[in-house]
Amino acid sequence: MSTFSEIENGIYRWDGTDADHGFPIIGYVVATGEGNLLIDPPGTSGSADEVKKLGNPRAIVITGQWHVRGAGRWKDAFGIPIAAPDSAADELAAARTSADQTLDEGDSYLGWTALRLTASEGERTYDELALWNAERRIVVIGDFIAATEGGALHFGPHLFAQIPTSKLRPLVDRLLELEPRLLLSGHIGPREDVKEILEGLKSL
């Protein structure tokens, strides 16, 4: 598979590898009226020339603390800002970079609306942003949905941080209410069977 592959007009999948653990990761490049938005961009794949061929980079958005990835690399390469939830601040600092804008529930950024997905169990906390484009009915998520070793879809926060599914199911309803036609996920890739996936999660 190539580093970049077009999903539909102005929407590109960006494949890479986790720098620390070597597992596959997925970011996205999406066109806006002001240039391209790099969402959770990998730092281990792609060149500046390849990214520019897709359009002029305008900004970077990080969905959550575990998706900082190559944000600092691309910020420096293109001189563009990073927007992220405040929960990503420590990981951004560890990567020797920082957010230029903090996004929270309801914030609008280059045509996308931030939705805060959060749940906790004791000291364990899951906190990320979903991004929603109402005009194109596209929703972007980071860790919310992942696959088990056997390939079954499950809640990422349950697999990664042992957050009970009972705390996560209400967040599914938020996404279902949007009636998205396309899901862009950091773990399972782009999916058009969004309703079926989300309704399946409600049964877990």
C-alpha positions in Angstrom: 0.0 0.0 0.0 1.3 3.5 -0.9 1.8 6.1 1.8 -1.1 8.2 0.5 -4.3 6.9 -1.1 -7.3 9.0 -2.2 -10.6 8.0 -0.5 -12.7 10.6 -2.3 -12.3 14.1 -3.7 -10.0 16.0 -1.3 -9.8 13.2 1.3 -6.6 11.1 1.6 -5.6 8.3 3.8 -2.0 8.5 5.2 -0.5 5.2 6.2 2.5 4.9 8.6 4.1 3.0 11.4 4.2 3.7 15.1 7.7 5.0 15.9 7.9 3.2 19.3 6.0 -0.1 18.7 6.0 -0.7 15.0 2.3 -1.3 14.5 0.3 0.3 11.6 -1.2 3.8 12.1 -3.4 5.9 9.9 -3.7 9.6 9.5 -5.6 11.8 7.0 -5.2 14.8 4.7 -8.4 16.7 4.1 -8.9 19.7 1.9 -10.5 22.8 3.3 -11.2 26.1 1.6 -8.0 27.5 3.1 -5.6 24.6 2.4 -5.1 21.0 3.6 -5.6 19.8 7.1 -3.2 17.1 8.3 -5.1 15.0 10.9 -3.0 12.8 13.2 -0.2 12.7 10.7 2.4 9.9 10.9 6.0 10.9 11.4 7.5 7.8 9.9 6.2 8.0 6.4 5.8 10.5 3.6 7.9 13.4 2.5 7.3 17.1 2.4 7.1 17.0 -1.4 4.5 14.2 -1.3 2.3 16.1 1.2 2.5 19.2 -0.9 1.5 17.3 -4.0 -1.9 16.8 -2.3 -2.4 20.5 -1.8 -1.0 23.4 0.3 -0.7 22.3 4.0 -2.6 24.7 6.2 -2.7 23.2 9.7 -2.4 20.1 11.8 -5.1 18.7 14.1 -4.3 16.1 16.8 -7.3 14.1 18.0 -5.8 13.0 21.3 -2.8 12.5 23.5 -1.7 9.3 21.9 -1.8 10.7 18.4 0.9 13.3 18.5 2.9 11.2 16.1 4.7 13.4 13.5 3.0 16.7 14.4 6.2 18.4 15.4 8.0 17.3 12.3 5.3 18.6 10.0 4.9 21.8 11.9 8.5 22.6 11.5 8.6 21.5 7.8 5.7 23.6 6.7 5.6 26.4 9.3 1.9 25.6 10.1 0.1 25.5 13.5 -1.0 22.6 15.6 -4.5 22.5 17.0 -5.2 19.9 19.8 -7.2 19.1 22.9 -5.5 20.2 26.2 -5.1 16.5 27.1 -2.4 16.2 24.4 -0.2 18.9 26.0 2.2 16.6 27.9 2.8 14.4 24.9 3.3 17.3 22.6 5.9 18.7 25.1 7.6 15.3 25.2 7.9 15.5 21.4 9.4 19.0 21.8 6.5 20.8 20.3 3.3 22.4 21.4 -0.2 23.3 20.3 -0.9 26.7 18.8 -4.6 26.4 19.5 -6.5 24.4 22.0 -9.7 22.8 20.7 -12.7 21.8 22.9 -16.3 20.8 22.5 -18.1 22.8 19.9 -15.1 24.7 18.5 -15.0 25.2 14.8 -11.7 24.9 12.9 -11.3 25.2 9.2 -14.8 23.9 8.5 -14.7 21.1 11.1 -16.4 21.0 14.5 -14.7 19.5 17.5 -16.7 17.0 19.6 -15.2 16.0 22.9 -15.4 12.3 23.7 -14.4 11.5 27.3 -14.9 8.8 29.9 -13.1 7.7 33.0 -12.9 4.8 35.5 -11.0 5.6 38.6 -7.7 7.2 37.6 -8.0 5.9 34.0 -9.2 8.5 31.6 -10.1 8.5 27.9 -10.2 11.9 26.3 -10.1 12.7 22.6 -11.7 14.9 20.0 -13.9 13.7 17.2 -14.0 16.0 14.2 -17.3 16.5 12.3 -17.9 18.0 8.9 -21.7 18.6 8.6 -21.5 19.5 4.9 -19.9 16.3 3.8 -21.2 14.2 6.8 -17.8 13.0 7.7 -16.6 12.1 11.2 -13.0 11.6 12.2 -12.0 9.7 15.3 -8.7 8.7 16.8 -8.7 5.8 19.3 -12.5 5.4 19.9 -12.8 2.3 17.6 -10.0 -0.3 17.2 -9.7 -4.0 16.4 -8.9 -6.8 18.7 -6.0 -9.3 17.8 -8.7 -11.5 16.3 -9.9 -8.6 14.1 -13.2 -7.9 15.8 -14.2 -4.2 16.2 -14.2 -2.9 19.8 -13.9 0.3 21.8 -10.3 1.4 21.7 -10.4 3.0 25.2 -11.5 -0.4 26.5 -8.7 -2.2 24.8 -6.0 0.3 25.6 -7.1 1.8 28.9 -9.6 -0.7 30.4 -12.4 1.9 30.4 -15.7 -0.1 30.9 -17.9 -0.4 27.8 -20.8 0.9 29.9 -19.0 4.3 30.1 -18.4 4.3 26.3 -21.7 3.3 24.9 -23.3 6.7 25.5 -20.6 8.2 23.2 -21.8 6.0 20.4 -25.2 7.7 20.6 -23.6 11.1 20.1 -22.0 9.8 16.9 -25.1 8.0 15.6 -27.2 11.2 16.0 -24.9 12.9 13.5 -25.9 10.3 10.8 -22.4 10.3 9.3 -21.9 8.7 5.9 -18.1 8.3 6.2 -16.0 7.4 9.2 -12.2 8.2 9.2 -10.6 6.2 12.0 -7.0 6.2 13.2 -7.1 2.5 13.7 -9.6 0.8 11.3 -9.3 3.2 8.4 -12.0 4.8 6.3 -15.4 3.1 6.6 -18.7 3.7 4.9 -20.7 1.2 7.0 -20.7 3.7 9.9 -24.2 3.0 11.2 -23.6 -0.8 11.3 -20.3 -0.3 13.1 -21.7 2.0 15.7 -24.8 -0.1 16.4 -22.5 -3.1 16.8 -20.5 -1.3 19.5 -23.7 -0.6 21.4 -24.1 -4.4 22.0 -20.7 -4.8 23.7 
